[in-house]
Amino acid sequence: MGEPLPLDLVNTLWIDHGAWVDYFDAPGALEEWLAAAGLPGGEGVGERLATARAALRRALQGDTAELDAVLDHGATRPRLRDGAPYEEVIVDDPDWHAAWVVAADFVRLVAERGERVRKCANPGCVLWFLDVSKNGSRRWCSMELCGNRAKVGRFNQRHREVANAD
């Protein structure tokens, strides 16, 4: 997981050769993702995460009603353990735990670095990222993929213009 947890969840759904691809459709992918995120599984967790993912996508575009509905399933309770503070997650149904944690992390991310959460500049890409560059000028989800495609496209366009000018 290279991106913050909420963006990583959002990016488990992407477009490849014009078709939507859901990472969680692959056998064992959901369990792998949950394990990498340190989140608990369960029978209904996949459905709850899909709901949270859709809510996060809408929230990234300004509609937060569905995100609020996900957040309504839980809360945190401040605690101390051995003198160290932590927050205990309380949810109304254990299957909502992972989805709620991701949604709450999104709220924290927006509060702390909201101006750095960006959609890839490639019009055909649906991925999001946190711009951690020093000057805040990152434009692509991946320089190797979308950034390179844009550079190749500009190069080809310049060469077509030169060829047409002759």
C-alpha positions in Angstrom: 0.0 0.0 0.0 1.7 3.1 -1.2 -1.1 5.6 -0.7 -2.9 6.4 2.5 -5.5 3.7 3.3 -8.6 5.5 2.0 -6.9 6.3 -1.3 -5.6 2.7 -1.5 -9.2 1.5 -1.1 -10.5 3.9 -3.8 -7.8 2.7 -6.1 -8.9 -0.9 -5.8 -11.3 -0.1 -8.7 -9.7 1.1 -11.9 -10.1 1.1 -15.7 -8.0 -1.1 -17.8 -8.4 -1.1 -21.6 -11.8 0.6 -21.3 -13.2 -1.9 -18.7 -13.7 -1.5 -15.0 -11.5 -3.8 -12.9 -12.2 -4.5 -9.2 -9.1 -5.8 -7.4 -11.4 -7.5 -4.9 -12.8 -9.8 -7.6 -9.5 -11.8 -7.6 -9.5 -14.8 -5.4 -8.0 -14.0 -2.0 -7.5 -10.3 -2.9 -9.9 -8.9 -0.2 -8.2 -11.0 2.5 -4.8 -9.9 1.3 -5.8 -6.2 1.3 -7.3 -6.4 4.8 -4.2 -8.2 6.1 -1.9 -5.5 4.5 -4.0 -2.8 6.1 -4.1 -4.6 9.5 -7.9 -4.7 9.4 -10.2 -7.6 10.5 -12.2 -9.6 8.0 -15.6 -11.2 8.2 -18.4 -12.5 6.1 -19.9 -9.1 5.2 -16.7 -7.0 5.2 -16.3 -7.1 1.4 -19.8 -5.6 0.8 -19.2 -3.0 3.5 -15.8 -2.0 1.9 -17.5 -1.7 -1.5 -20.0 0.6 0.1 -17.2 2.7 1.7 -15.2 2.7 -1.6 -18.2 4.1 -3.5 -18.8 6.7 -0.7 -15.2 7.8 -0.8 -15.3 8.2 -4.6 -18.3 10.4 -4.2 -16.8 12.3 -1.3 -13.7 13.0 -3.4 -16.0 14.7 -5.9 -17.8 16.7 -3.2 -20.8 14.6 -2.2 -20.3 13.5 1.4 -23.8 12.1 2.2 -22.8 8.4 1.7 -19.5 8.9 3.6 -21.5 10.3 6.5 -23.7 7.2 6.3 -20.7 4.9 6.6 -19.3 7.0 9.5 -22.7 6.7 11.3 -21.8 3.0 11.9 -19.1 3.7 14.4 -17.1 6.0 16.6 -13.9 6.1 18.6 -13.5 6.1 22.4 -10.3 7.5 23.9 -8.4 5.1 26.1 -5.1 4.7 27.9 -3.1 1.5 28.0 0.1 1.5 30.1 0.1 5.3 30.1 -0.1 5.5 26.3 -3.2 7.0 24.7 -5.1 5.2 21.9 -8.5 5.2 20.4 -10.8 2.2 20.6 -13.1 1.8 17.5 -16.7 1.0 18.4 -19.0 -0.1 15.6 -22.6 -1.2 15.5 -21.8 -4.3 13.5 -18.3 -5.9 13.3 -18.6 -6.2 9.5 -18.4 -2.3 9.4 -15.1 -2.1 11.3 -12.8 -2.0 8.3 -15.0 0.3 6.3 -15.5 2.6 9.2 -11.7 2.8 9.9 -11.0 3.7 6.2 -13.8 6.3 6.2 -12.5 7.9 9.4 -8.9 7.9 8.1 -10.3 9.7 5.0 -11.7 12.4 7.2 -8.4 12.8 9.0 -6.5 12.8 5.7 -8.8 15.6 4.4 -8.4 17.6 7.6 -4.6 17.3 7.6 -3.7 17.3 3.9 -6.9 17.8 1.9 -5.2 20.2 -0.6 -2.7 17.4 -1.5 -5.3 14.8 -2.3 -5.5 14.7 -6.1 -7.0 12.8 -9.0 -4.6 11.7 -11.7 -4.3 14.3 -14.5 -4.8 11.6 -17.2 -8.4 12.1 -18.3 -8.7 8.3 -18.8 -7.5 7.5 -15.3 -9.7 7.2 -12.3 -7.0 6.8 -9.7 -6.3 9.2 -6.8 -3.1 10.0 -4.9 -1.6 12.0 -2.1 0.9 14.5 -3.5 3.9 14.3 -1.1 6.2 16.2 -3.5 8.0 19.1 -2.0 6.5 21.7 -4.2 3.0 20.1 -4.5 3.2 19.8 -8.3 2.7 16.0 -8.8 0.1 15.4 -11.5 0.1 11.7 -12.2 -1.0 8.6 -10.2 2.2 7.0 -11.5 5.0 8.6 -13.5 5.7 5.2 -15.1 2.2 4.8 -16.4 0.1 7.9 -16.8 3.0 10.4 -16.7 4.9 8.5 -19.4 1.8 8.1 -21.6 1.3 11.9 -21.4 4.9 12.5 -22.4 4.7 10.1 -25.3 1.5 11.7 -26.4 3.0 15.2 -26.4 6.1 13.9 -28.2 4.0 12.2 -30.9 1.8 15.3 -31.2 4.9 17.6 -31.8 6.2 15.2 -34.4 2.9 15.1 -36.2 2.7 18.9 -36.2 6.3 19.0 -37.7 5.5 16.4 -40.3 2.3 18.2 -41.3 4.1 21.5 -41.5 6.5 20.1 -44.2 
